[in-house]
Amino acid sequence: MNNPLISAIRGAICVQSDTPVLIEQAACKLYSTVLEANGLQESDIACLLLTQTGDLKSCNPATGLRKGGYCATTPLFCMQELEIEGMLERVIRVMIITNTAKMQTKPIFLDGAEKLRPDLANLGN
């Protein structure tokens, strides 16, 4: 059986405050950094899963990516992050599913989100 090979890359970024501009900028920064760090082009992306914490309500990151000129034809799916006591605030997370098989991927955690996974934040550095 011939199955297409895929890989997934995770990332997260903290947003300074709940404004559409800052959410849009953070989403674009996270996405472009993941692509660059992993040597990917948009044509390598099958889809994106995005979450944001409940304190980010003024804009969703998919809108931010599209306004920033990204993901014009890429399927995007946004969800609210589960609310857990003591969770990090104002966070956008992404799971990028690629249609390329990468032996090793580099997760990206930016602007305070490194606290989420210190064990992964410095991989590949």
Sequence and secondary structure as in RCSB ss.txt:
>XXXX:A:sequence
MNNPLISAIRGAICVQSDTPVLIEQAACKLYSTVLEANGLQESDIACLLLTQTGDLKSCNPATGLRKGGYCATTP
LFCMQELEIEGMLERVIRVMIITNTAKMQTKPIFLDGAEKLRPDLANLGN
>XXXX:A:secstr
      EEEEEEEE SSS HHHHHHHHHHHHHHHHHHTT  GGGEEEEEEEE TT  S  HHHHHHHTT  SSS 
EEEEE    TT  SSEEEEEEEESS  SS   EEETTGGGG HHHHTTT 
